[in-house]
Amino acid sequence: MTNKRLSCEKHLKDICLKMKFALGSFLGVLTSLKRITLEKKKLMAKACINSVALYGTEVTLEHLEYSKVIEDLEKIQRRYMRNLVGASQNVANETLLTELDLPSIREEMAIRMLKLRARLECDENSFIGKLFTLCKQLRLKWEIKYERLIKYYNMPYRSFSELENKDIEIIKNSERLRRYNSLVSKSTTNLYRKLCGNLNKKKVCLYLKENTHRKRATRILFGLRTGSNHSMMCQYSRCLKISPFCVFYPKIIEDEAHIIEECPLYNDARTILRENLKEKILGIYYKLTLVEIVLNGKKFEKYIRENSNKTKRKVDSIIKNFVESIDNKRKQLKID
């Protein structure tokens, strides 16, 4: 797959080109497939694209020198992530990784390096193990890059032959915290951070898993939840509108909460939503706001996961009918 005489940087650039080719082939196949669940699409992407990106990175990657090439690899990863959920370019990359519950390329590289290190330390009696011991004693470049990795993720320095799941969790939690800190500076993600708590989530959102054939409704929900939608406030924050106020109620800011819970323009759709939700989730309906229910807030998602799959699908269908009604109304009135 690669030439052993290539330098580390050239090897990574070669991988980048192959990953782009794999992405084009993957997207071509994906468009021809119907009714494939998101989980299966993620597995296909991991097998077709990520496997190419991660080939040989255990022995070629250095955090400080090749960050530009790694950024190129992550851009390719983001392209297929956006394709999976129909996300626009305005959705933050950190939001995509969190919503789809996917590790970044950099994160996967770090985990693969630690696992290789653990295997080598466990095999000290073999020829390769002795080379590893010599490399460690002389503190060659290969040893230094692992020390950088430990320092970068603030991990306890000890024998990697004792590598445990908690060490991998340190890397994952560190990346989640980095994503959260990046989102704090973005005004359009205020609602998203509120819905997700500290973003320490490990499961994919309900609306991304159920009724996956309803791509339009999924795209609208994804936009409302992640701060990339056609609300006046969202467009105003991106300098696309001159005012953040509702077109028909000029004294009220039109954000996601106003559209879902307050705006009288959507009273008919909201009435149907309330009646259907009372029938399906009466036990928690009065404890949550419509925003938390429609956009899968932390409490609602915890409740709904404890129900049967049949209930999940029906609730998901009710919510998607509601957001499609809102979108149809806005198009009819030519608000967007």
C-alpha distance (Angstrom), angle and dihedral (degrees) to the residues before:
residue distance angle dihedral
M1 . . .
T2 3.80 . .
N3 3.79 139.2 .
K4 3.80 113.9 -104.1
R5 3.83 90.4 -145.8
L6 3.82 92.7 63.5
S7 3.80 118.7 108.9
C8 3.81 117.9 -117.4
E9 3.80 92.6 -102.4
K10 3.81 94.5 48.3
H11 3.79 90.2 46.5
L12 3.81 90.9 54.8
K13 3.81 91.5 47.3
D14 3.79 89.1 50.6
I15 3.81 88.9 51.8
C16 3.82 89.6 49.8
L17 3.82 91.8 56.3
K18 3.81 92.0 48.0
M19 3.80 90.5 47.7
K20 3.84 90.5 54.4
F21 3.80 89.6 51.8
A22 3.81 90.6 48.4
L23 3.83 90.1 49.2
G24 3.80 92.6 53.3
S25 3.81 91.3 50.0
F26 3.81 91.8 45.6
L27 3.82 94.3 50.9
G28 3.79 90.0 47.0
V29 3.81 91.1 55.0
L30 3.81 92.7 41.8
T31 3.82 94.5 58.1
S32 3.81 91.2 55.6
L33 3.81 94.8 51.6
K34 3.81 119.8 89.0
R35 3.81 130.6 -156.8
I36 3.80 94.9 3.9
T37 3.80 112.7 155.9
L38 3.78 121.0 -120.4
E39 3.82 91.8 -115.6
K40 3.81 91.1 57.2
K41 3.80 91.3 47.1
K42 3.80 89.8 52.5
L43 3.81 91.2 50.8
M44 3.81 90.7 49.0
A45 3.81 91.1 50.2
K46 3.79 91.4 48.4
A47 3.81 91.7 51.6
C48 3.82 96.8 42.4
I49 3.81 103.6 35.7
N50 3.81 113.7 15.0
S51 3.79 92.8 48.4
V52 3.82 88.6 59.1
A53 3.81 93.1 47.2
L54 3.79 94.0 50.0
Y55 3.80 98.0 46.2
G56 3.80 109.8 128.5
T57 3.80 95.3 -11.3
E58 3.81 92.2 127.5
V59 3.79 89.4 76.4
T60 3.82 103.0 26.3
L61 3.79 107.2 46.5
E62 3.79 123.9 100.4
H63 3.80 116.8 173.2
L64 3.79 98.8 -143.4
E65 3.80 103.0 41.3
Y66 3.79 105.8 42.5
S67 3.80 103.5 35.1
K68 3.84 92.0 121.4
V69 3.81 92.3 57.7
I70 3.80 90.5 45.8
E71 3.82 89.0 52.5
D72 3.82 88.7 54.6
L73 3.81 90.0 52.4
E74 3.81 90.6 49.6
K75 3.82 91.2 50.3
I76 3.80 89.0 57.9
Q77 3.81 89.7 49.4
R78 3.83 90.3 51.9
R79 3.80 91.4 51.8
Y80 3.78 93.4 60.7
M81 3.81 91.6 41.0
R82 3.80 90.2 56.5
N83 3.78 89.9 47.6
L84 3.83 91.8 53.4
V85 3.83 93.6 60.3
G86 3.81 101.7 21.1
A87 3.82 90.8 -114.6
S88 3.80 119.5 173.1
Q89 3.79 123.9 -126.2
N90 3.82 89.3 -102.1
V91 3.82 93.2 69.6
A92 3.80 109.6 101.7
N93 3.81 115.1 -111.6
E94 3.82 89.9 -130.2
T95 3.81 89.4 55.6
L96 3.80 91.7 52.6
L97 3.81 92.9 52.3
T98 3.81 91.2 47.7
E99 3.80 96.7 45.7
L100 3.79 94.3 46.8
D101 3.82 91.8 40.6
L102 3.81 91.9 -130.0
P103 3.81 128.3 147.0
S104 3.79 117.9 -125.5
I105 3.81 120.3 -112.1
R106 3.81 89.7 -108.7
E107 3.80 90.8 52.5
E108 3.80 93.4 49.8
M109 3.80 90.9 48.3
A110 3.80 91.2 53.8
I111 3.81 92.2 49.9
R112 3.82 92.2 49.1
M113 3.81 90.9 50.6
L114 3.79 92.2 51.7
K115 3.80 91.7 48.8
L116 3.81 91.0 51.0
R117 3.79 89.7 49.3
A118 3.79 90.5 51.6
R119 3.83 92.0 51.2
L120 3.80 92.4 50.1
E121 3.80 94.1 49.0
C122 3.79 90.6 49.7
D123 3.80 90.5 54.0
E124 3.81 100.9 51.1
N125 3.82 94.7 140.5
S126 3.81 95.5 61.4
F127 3.81 125.3 84.3
I128 3.83 92.3 -104.1
G129 3.80 89.9 47.1
K130 3.81 90.7 54.5
L131 3.81 90.7 49.9
F132 3.79 88.6 51.3
T133 3.83 90.6 51.3
L134 3.81 90.6 50.4
C135 3.81 91.3 48.6
K136 3.79 89.0 51.3
Q137 3.79 93.8 49.8
L138 3.82 93.7 48.7
R139 3.82 92.2 42.9
L140 3.79 93.7 -133.1
K141 3.84 122.9 -179.0
W142 3.78 92.1 -86.6
E143 3.81 90.4 57.2
I144 3.81 93.6 44.3
K145 3.79 93.1 54.9
Y146 3.81 90.6 56.5
E147 3.78 89.7 51.6
R148 3.80 88.2 52.1
L149 3.78 89.3 51.1
I150 3.80 92.1 52.1
K151 3.79 90.8 48.7
Y152 3.82 93.4 45.6
Y153 3.82 92.4 56.0
N154 3.82 94.5 34.5
M155 3.80 92.3 -123.5
P156 3.84 124.9 166.7
Y157 3.82 109.8 -98.6
R158 3.80 108.4 -123.3
S159 3.77 141.9 117.9
F160 3.81 110.1 -47.1
S161 3.78 90.4 -151.6
E162 3.81 82.3 82.1
L163 3.82 91.7 57.1
E164 3.79 109.8 154.3
N165 3.78 137.2 179.2
K166 3.80 89.6 -98.6
D167 3.82 89.5 64.2
I168 3.79 90.1 55.6
E169 3.81 89.1 46.5
I170 3.82 89.0 56.3
I171 3.81 88.8 60.0
K172 3.81 93.4 45.6
N173 3.80 93.7 47.1
S174 3.79 90.8 47.5
E175 3.80 90.6 53.7
R176 3.83 91.7 47.2
L177 3.80 90.1 52.5
R178 3.80 91.0 48.8
R179 3.81 90.4 51.7
Y180 3.80 91.5 49.0
N181 3.81 92.1 50.5
S182 3.81 89.7 51.1
L183 3.81 91.9 51.8
V184 3.82 93.9 49.7
S185 3.81 90.9 73.4
K186 3.83 93.1 53.2
S187 3.81 114.4 87.2
T188 3.81 94.3 -159.5
T189 3.82 91.8 63.2
N190 3.84 97.2 58.9
L191 3.81 93.5 103.7
Y192 3.80 91.8 43.0
R193 3.80 92.7 54.6
K194 3.80 89.9 48.2
L195 3.82 92.3 51.3
C196 3.80 94.3 47.3
G197 3.80 100.0 41.3
N198 3.82 107.3 -149.6
L199 3.84 92.9 -9.9
N200 3.79 90.5 -113.9
K201 3.79 91.5 139.5
K202 3.77 126.7 144.2
K203 3.81 102.5 -179.7
V204 3.78 131.5 72.8
C205 3.81 117.0 -110.2
L206 3.79 118.2 -94.0
Y207 3.81 94.9 -118.8
L208 3.82 91.0 53.5
K209 3.81 91.8 55.6
E210 3.82 106.8 37.3
N211 3.83 124.8 66.7
T212 3.80 89.9 2.4
H213 3.82 92.3 172.8
R214 3.82 89.1 72.8
K215 3.78 94.1 83.8
R216 3.79 97.0 162.7
A217 3.80 94.3 53.8
T218 3.80 91.2 44.3
R219 3.80 90.5 51.9
I220 3.84 92.0 50.1
L221 3.81 92.4 48.2
F222 3.77 91.6 46.5
G223 3.79 90.5 52.2
L224 3.81 94.1 48.1
R225 3.79 91.9 48.9
T226 3.80 98.6 44.2
G227 3.82 100.3 42.9
S228 3.81 98.4 -106.3
N229 3.82 105.8 111.1
H230 3.79 144.4 106.7
S231 3.80 98.0 -90.0
M232 3.79 112.7 129.3
M233 3.81 92.0 -120.4
C234 3.80 92.8 53.1
Q235 3.79 93.0 48.3
Y236 3.79 92.1 43.8
S237 3.82 90.9 54.5
R238 3.82 87.7 55.7
C239 3.83 92.6 47.8
L240 3.83 92.1 -112.2
K241 3.84 94.0 118.6
I242 3.79 131.5 38.8
S243 3.81 94.0 -138.2
P244 3.84 136.6 33.1
F245 3.82 93.4 -151.3
C246 3.80 127.0 110.6
V247 3.82 112.7 -94.1
F248 3.82 93.7 -131.0
Y249 3.82 97.8 33.2
P250 3.83 104.9 40.7
K251 3.81 96.0 -175.9
I252 3.81 94.6 59.0
I253 3.81 125.2 74.7
E254 3.80 110.7 -124.9
D255 3.79 106.6 -135.7
E256 3.81 130.3 145.0
A257 3.83 93.2 -82.9
H258 3.82 92.0 51.6
I259 3.81 91.9 50.9
I260 3.79 94.9 47.8
E261 3.81 101.8 38.2
E262 3.79 112.5 17.9
C263 3.80 118.8 21.9
P264 3.85 109.2 106.4
L265 3.79 90.2 -149.4
Y266 3.80 88.8 78.9
N267 3.82 99.0 40.7
D268 3.81 93.2 118.2
A269 3.80 93.6 52.7
R270 3.81 90.3 42.9
T271 3.82 92.5 52.5
I272 3.82 91.4 52.8
L273 3.81 89.9 47.5
R274 3.82 93.4 51.6
E275 3.82 93.3 48.5
N276 3.79 93.2 49.4
L277 3.81 93.8 45.2
K278 3.82 92.8 49.9
E279 3.78 88.2 56.0
K280 3.80 94.7 50.1
I281 3.83 106.9 31.8
L282 3.81 105.7 21.2
G283 3.82 90.7 143.5
I284 3.80 93.6 69.3
Y285 3.80 103.8 14.7
Y286 3.83 95.7 99.8
K287 3.81 93.4 45.3
L288 3.81 96.7 61.4
T289 3.78 138.2 53.4
L290 3.80 121.1 -117.7
V291 3.81 89.2 -111.3
E292 3.82 91.1 59.1
I293 3.81 91.2 47.3
V294 3.81 98.8 44.1
L295 3.80 95.7 41.8
N296 3.81 96.6 40.4
G297 3.79 101.0 -110.6
K298 3.80 118.4 -161.1
K299 3.83 96.0 -99.1
F300 3.80 94.3 44.8
E301 3.78 93.5 48.3
K302 3.80 91.1 50.5
Y303 3.80 90.5 51.7
I304 3.79 96.5 45.5
R305 3.81 94.0 49.0
E306 3.78 89.3 62.3
N307 3.81 91.2 60.3
S308 3.79 129.8 81.8
N309 3.80 121.4 -81.0
K310 3.80 89.7 -112.9
T311 3.81 91.0 59.2
K312 3.80 91.1 46.3
R313 3.80 92.4 53.8
K314 3.80 93.2 47.5
V315 3.81 94.0 48.1
D316 3.79 90.3 46.6
S317 3.81 90.3 50.6
I318 3.84 91.5 50.2
I319 3.80 91.8 52.0
K320 3.80 92.9 46.8
N321 3.80 91.1 50.7
F322 3.81 88.2 54.3
V323 3.82 96.8 51.3
E324 3.80 91.3 45.2
S325 3.82 89.0 53.1
I326 3.80 90.0 52.3
D327 3.80 91.5 48.7
N328 3.82 91.7 48.9
K329 3.82 90.6 50.2
R330 3.80 92.4 50.9
K331 3.80 91.3 49.6
Q332 3.80 90.9 47.7
L333 3.82 91.2 52.9
K334 3.84 91.1 39.6
I335 3.81 91.8 -128.3
D336 3.79 95.6 147.3
